[in-house]
């Protein structure tokens, strides 16, 4: 098992359930994948590298947009995601490969290997690979990087009255967030465009169970040393219950940004 901070991603079924929960409580009813990718012409893309691919949430939509004979190569630290990732891609009639790897600063691929690289909700764990992305992309190809606003996590903790100073994911997110991502990418790419997805999660008193499930999934990302699958601490349960009871409704910012990058410097 890897870092406690990554433990939520080691259970593909739980990750899928939380994705469905997020959709249920989102004020923006447009699918984030459809909304952010809708104007991109990917019909000629044949070789895709999917960094931090998880169980294939983004690959499922992406696979339907690329060339019929395309291959999607997913890389993830959690090898339990392999079967789910392959199923998602093959369900759209595309070929899939899965490479289990902890990414740090080097990508295990040759120069000019891919027509498209994507990192969705993952680059903040391995931001040092950005120059490597430029290396493995073919000339004229693009890098798609999706990330959260920092308020997605500070807002969650603020909503239930918990301190966020030691939030593990916030430390990672500051490496690559909606707020600071453009500057990081511009060091490698001459073209960096941003597209916004504005959203809010809303929980009412009757939704306490869903709010607690969401907090339990996020716990390793917001509480140092915590792992997914353990009982949610009483302090979090009491804080969430009291906040819903007192306010009647909690809203949590869930804004995301897609950065579309190209023209790697020196290539």
N, C-alpha and C positions, 0 to 999 in steps of 0.2 A: 504494500500500500504506500502511496506517496505522501506528499505534504498534507497535513490536516486541512489546509486552505483549499486543496483540490478534492477533498473527499466527497463533496456533493456530486462531482462529475464521474464518480466511480460506480454509480448506479444508474444505468441508462433508463430503466423503467421509472424510477423516481424523478429523473430529469424530465421525462416526457410528461409525467403527471403535473409537474410544476409549470411546464410550458402551457398546458391546457388551463391550469388555474389562472395564470397570468392573462390568458386570452379572455377568460370569463369576467375578470375584474377590470379590464382595460376600457378606458373611455374612448380610445381610438379603436374602432372596430375593423380597421384595415390591417391586413396581415403585414407585419413589419418587413418580411422578405419581399412580398409583392410590391409594397410601396417603395422600398429603397432600390430595388433592382429593375423596376418596370420599364424605365426608359433606356436601359443598357442593351445594346445589340451584341448578344453573345452567340449568335447562331453559327459563327465560324470557329468557335473555340473547341479544340480537340483534346488538349491536355490541361487538366486543372489540378492545382495543388491546394488542398484544404487544410490549413494549419490550425491545430486545436479543434479538430473536426467534431468531437463529441459523438453523439449517437446519430448524427446526420440531419439535424433539424434544418440547417441551411442547405445542405447538399441535396435534400429531397426536392426543394424548389429549383435550385440551381441546375440540377441534372436535366430538368425539363426544358431548359433554355439553351443548352449548348448543343453542339453538333450531334447527330444521331449515333456516330461511332465514337463519341468522346469517352475518355477514361478520367475518372476522378480519383485522385490519390489522397486519402485522408491520413493525417498524422496526428496522433494523440498520445498523451502520457498514460491513459487508461486503456489497457488492451481489452477490457470487458466491453468496450464500445465497438469492437471490430464487427461482430455479427450484425448488430443493429445498423451500423453505418453502411455495410455492404447491402443489406436489405433495402434501405432507403434509396440508394443509388440505382440498384438493379430494378426496383419497382418502377422506375422511370425509363427503363430500357437502355441504360448506360452501363459501362463497365466500371468496376470499383476495385481499388487496391487499398489496403490498410497497413500503415507502418506504425508500430508502437515505438514511441520515442519521447524522451523528455527533452524538449527544445531549450537551448540555452543561448548560444550565439552562432551556431553553425548549422546549416541545412545539409543533409546527406544526399544531395542531388547535384548533377553536373550543371555547368553553365548552360543558359539558353534552353532549359528543359520544358518550360511551361508557357502556354498561351494566356493563362490566368492563374493568379494566386489569390486566395481569400483567407482572411482570418476574422472570424465573427465571434465577438465576445471572448477573445482569448489572447490577443496580442499583448495585453498588459502583463501577462505572465512571462513573456519572453520577448520583450521589446527590442532586445539587442540583436534579434535576427533581421531587422529591417534592411540593413545593407545587403544581407544574404538574399533577401527576396529580390532585390534589384539584380543580383547576379544570376539567379536561376530563371528569371523572366526572359523570354525572347524579345528582340527589338519590336517595339510597337505594342507590346502586351501591357496588361493592366494589373494592378494590385488593388483589391477591395478589402478595406479594413473597417469593421463595424465595432463600435464601442459604446459604452454608457456615459451619461453625464455623471459627474461626481455626486450630484444631488440625488441620484437614484439610491444611493446607499446612506449618505448623511441624512436624507429626508426620511428614509425608513426608520432609522434610529431616533431621529427627532420626533417622529410621529408618536412613538411609544415612550418618549422621555428617557431614552438611554444615551449614555455618552458615546461619541463616535471617534474619540481621539486615537484609540488603539485599534481601530477597525483594520484587520489584515488586508482586505480587498482594497480599501481606500488607499493604502500605501502602494499597492500594485497599480491601482487605477490611475494614480497620479503620474505613472510612467507613460500611460496612453489612455487619455480620456477625451470626451467631446471638447473639453476646455483646452487641453494642451496637445492634442494629437497632431494638429496640423504642423506645428513647429518641429516635432520629431520626424515626421514623414518628409518634410521639405529638405532635410539634410541629405536624403537619398534620392528624392524624386523632384524633377523640375515642374511637374504638373500635379497639383493636389487640389481636388475639388471636394466640397462637402455637401452632403444632403441630410436634411434633418427629419427625424421621425419624432413627433411630439405626442406624448402619452402620459396618462395618469392612471394609477391603480386606485380603485375605490373599494373600501370595505365598510359595510354597515354592521350594526350590532348582531344581526343574524349570521354574519360571515365570520364570526370569531374563529371557528374551526379552520377556515381557509387561511385566515391571517396567521394563525399559529403554525399551520403547515408551511406557509411561505417563510415565516421566521425560522422554523426548524431547518428548512433547506438552506437558508442563507446563513445560519448560525456560524459555520466554520469560516465564512467570509467576513463576518462582523465581530466575532469574539475570538481573541487569541487562544490558540491551542485546542479549540473545539473541533469535534469531528461530526460528520453527518451520521445519523442513525442512533444517536444517544438521545435521552430524554431532554426536552427543552427545559432549561433552568427555570426554577420557580420565579425568579426575578423577571424574566422575560414574559412568562405567562401572566403574571400579575400586572405588569406594566401594560401589556397589550389589552388585557381585559379591562383594566381601569380606564385606559385611553378611549376605548370604544364605548364604554358605559358613560363616561363623562361627556364625550363629544358627539356620540351618536353615529358619527361617520369619520373615517380616517381616509385621507388622500395622500398618496405617495407618488412623487414624480418618477417617471419611467421613460425619460427622453433618451433617444439613441441617435448616433450619427454614423453615416457611412462616408468614408473617405475613399475617393476614386483617384488612384495615383498612376502616373506613367512617366516615361522619360527618365530612367535612372541615370544619374550623373556619371559621366565617364564611360557610358555604354554606346 
